[in-house]
Amino acid sequence: MKEKLRMKNKTIKCVIFASLLFLVLSCIVQAAPMTMTPSEIINESIKILEEMSASENSGAFGALLKEAEGIAIFPSIIKIGWGIGGQYGKGIIFRKDSRVGIWYGPAFVKIKSISIGPQIGIQSIALVLVISNERGMEGFMEDNLTLGGTASFAAGPLGRSLSADTDYKFKASIYSYSISKGAYIGVSFQGSAIEEDSEANELFYGRSISNRTILGNKITVNLAVLKLLLLIKKVSK
């Protein structure tokens, strides 16, 4: 009798869990910018970088970016939670050839994850990832990447400048900056999956093309992209 009751309770818990998971995923689909076009992603990325550069704490970010191998910008990630949480968003990546100072890209990507724990509510968060070395960059050139997986991942330093004793070059391959309503916030994206957005790449470039090819040698003359790259160079001076 006790065994039957235990199995019944377990079944009920599974049903409740599945229902909550379905609810969270449904809400993400409704709230997330699933239909953001490549142009919208680029233009929104410009706004996010302008917000960051206007902050008095952006000095450390700029110094880190100056030495970086690349940058990824997700202008709007929707995070939803009711015990079970989920997130989804779209973004772009650029790779810098330090030898000649050229930025390649953009390559388009998606970020998503599911989490369990104390969480409730919905919010839109912008995420900027500074890719500090080749190991971190290599992960973004693949079809998918897990933050904190093969490449180390940490919150980016804040302040007017990088302190002399900050060994930032060797602590992590990827540094994250999460922003909400113009302010830096401590939101963890550890374990989130980043995948190539093949559809967005094809829409932007007019043909099927991989992130590896784009980040390997693709130079774009799109006006909005050039504006974003000029802003990146300005911030990283």
C-alpha positions in Angstrom: 0.0 0.0 0.0 2.8 2.4 1.0 4.6 1.5 -2.2 1.6 2.3 -4.3 1.1 5.6 -2.5 4.8 6.5 -3.0 4.5 5.8 -6.7 1.4 7.8 -7.0 3.1 10.8 -5.3 6.0 10.5 -7.6 3.7 10.4 -10.6 1.9 13.6 -9.4 5.3 15.4 -8.9 6.4 14.4 -12.4 3.1 15.7 -13.8 3.4 19.0 -11.9 7.1 19.3 -13.0 6.2 18.7 -16.6 3.3 21.2 -16.5 5.5 23.9 -15.0 8.2 23.2 -17.6 5.6 23.4 -20.4 4.2 26.7 -18.9 7.7 28.2 -18.7 8.6 27.2 -22.2 5.3 28.5 -23.5 5.8 31.9 -21.8 9.3 32.1 -23.2 8.0 31.5 -26.7 5.4 34.2 -26.3 7.7 36.8 -24.7 11.1 36.2 -26.3 12.1 38.1 -29.4 11.8 35.0 -31.5 11.3 36.9 -34.7 14.0 39.5 -34.4 15.5 40.1 -37.8 19.3 40.3 -38.3 19.0 44.1 -38.8 17.0 44.4 -35.5 19.6 42.4 -33.6 22.4 44.6 -35.0 20.6 47.9 -34.2 19.6 46.8 -30.7 23.2 45.7 -30.1 24.4 49.2 -30.9 22.0 50.6 -28.3 23.2 48.2 -25.7 26.9 49.0 -26.3 26.1 52.7 -26.2 24.4 52.2 -22.8 27.4 50.3 -21.5 29.9 52.9 -22.8 28.0 55.7 -21.1 28.4 54.1 -17.7 31.1 55.3 -15.3 32.0 51.7 -14.7 32.7 50.9 -18.3 36.5 51.6 -18.2 37.4 48.0 -17.1 35.1 46.6 -19.8 36.8 48.8 -22.5 40.2 47.7 -21.3 39.3 44.1 -21.4 37.7 44.5 -24.9 40.9 46.1 -26.2 42.8 42.9 -25.5 40.0 40.5 -26.5 39.8 38.0 -29.3 36.1 38.7 -29.8 32.8 39.9 -28.5 29.2 38.5 -28.4 26.2 40.7 -27.9 22.7 39.5 -26.9 20.5 42.6 -26.8 17.4 41.0 -25.3 17.3 37.7 -23.4 14.0 36.8 -21.8 14.3 35.1 -18.4 11.1 33.5 -17.0 10.8 31.5 -13.8 8.2 29.8 -11.6 10.3 27.4 -9.6 11.4 26.2 -13.0 13.2 28.9 -15.1 14.1 29.3 -18.7 15.7 31.9 -21.0 16.0 32.5 -24.7 17.5 35.2 -26.9 19.4 36.0 -30.1 22.7 37.7 -30.7 25.8 38.3 -32.8 29.5 37.5 -32.6 32.5 39.3 -34.0 36.1 38.0 -34.0 39.1 40.3 -34.0 42.3 39.5 -36.0 44.8 41.2 -33.6 47.6 41.1 -36.1 45.9 43.5 -38.5 43.2 45.0 -36.3 40.3 43.7 -38.4 37.0 42.5 -37.0 35.2 39.6 -38.8 31.5 39.0 -38.6 28.8 39.2 -37.6 27.9 35.6 -37.0 24.4 35.1 -35.6 23.6 32.9 -32.6 20.9 31.9 -30.1 21.2 31.4 -26.3 18.9 29.2 -24.2 18.7 27.3 -21.0 16.4 25.7 -18.4 17.1 25.9 -14.6 15.5 24.7 -11.4 15.5 26.6 -8.1 14.0 29.6 -6.2 13.0 32.0 -9.0 9.9 33.8 -10.0 9.0 36.5 -12.5 10.0 37.7 -15.9 12.7 40.1 -17.1 14.5 41.1 -20.2 18.3 41.2 -19.9 21.1 42.2 -22.3 24.2 40.1 -22.2 27.7 41.0 -23.5 30.4 38.4 -23.6 34.1 39.5 -24.0 36.0 36.6 -25.4 39.6 36.9 -24.1 41.5 34.1 -25.8 41.6 31.7 -28.7 40.2 28.8 -26.6 37.1 30.9 -25.9 36.8 32.0 -29.5 37.1 28.4 -30.8 33.9 27.5 -28.9 31.9 30.2 -30.7 33.1 28.9 -34.1 31.5 25.6 -33.4 27.8 24.8 -33.9 27.1 25.0 -30.2 28.9 26.0 -26.9 28.0 25.7 -23.3 29.1 28.6 -21.1 31.4 27.3 -18.4 31.9 24.1 -20.3 35.2 23.6 -22.2 36.0 27.3 -21.9 36.2 29.0 -18.5 33.5 31.6 -17.8 33.3 34.4 -15.3 31.6 37.7 -14.5 33.5 40.7 -16.1 35.3 43.2 -13.9 33.7 46.6 -13.4 35.2 50.0 -12.6 36.9 53.0 -14.3 39.9 50.8 -15.1 41.4 47.4 -14.6 43.4 47.3 -11.4 47.1 46.5 -11.8 46.7 43.3 -9.7 43.8 41.9 -11.8 45.2 38.8 -13.6 42.2 39.0 -16.0 44.0 37.5 -19.0 44.3 34.1 -17.4 41.3 33.8 -15.2 38.7 33.0 -17.8 38.2 32.6 -21.6 34.9 34.4 -21.5 33.8 37.4 -19.4 30.1 38.3 -19.1 28.4 41.6 -18.5 24.6 41.5 -17.9 22.6 44.7 -18.2 19.0 45.6 -17.3 17.6 49.1 -17.8 21.0 50.5 -18.3 22.5 49.1 -15.1 24.9 46.2 -14.5 23.3 43.3 -12.7 24.6 40.0 -11.3 22.8 37.4 -13.3 24.5 34.1 -14.0 24.4 32.5 -17.4 26.6 29.6 -16.4 25.6 26.4 -18.3 23.6 28.3 -20.9 23.8 26.8 -24.4 24.8 29.0 -27.4 24.0 27.7 -30.8 24.6 28.9 -34.4 21.5 30.6 -35.8 21.7 29.3 -39.4 18.5 30.9 -40.4 19.7 34.4 -39.4 23.0 33.8 -41.1 21.3 32.9 -44.3 18.9 35.9 -44.1 21.8 38.3 -43.6 24.3 36.9 -46.1 21.8 35.7 -48.7 23.2 32.1 -48.6 23.9 29.3 -46.3 27.1 30.0 -44.4 28.6 28.7 -41.1 29.8 30.7 -38.1 33.3 29.2 -38.6 33.4 30.6 -42.2 32.0 34.0 -41.1 34.3 34.4 -38.2 37.3 33.1 -40.2 37.4 35.8 -42.8 34.1 37.5 -43.5 34.3 41.3 -43.7 30.9 43.0 -43.8 30.2 46.4 -45.4 26.7 46.7 -44.0 26.3 50.3 -42.7 24.7 49.3 -39.4 27.5 46.7 -38.8 30.2 49.3 -39.6 28.6 51.7 -37.1 28.7 48.9 -34.4 32.3 48.1 -35.2 33.3 51.8 -34.9 31.6 51.8 -31.5 33.4 48.7 -30.5 36.7 50.3 -31.5 35.8 53.5 -29.7 34.9 51.7 -26.4 38.1 49.6 -26.5 40.6 52.5 -26.9 
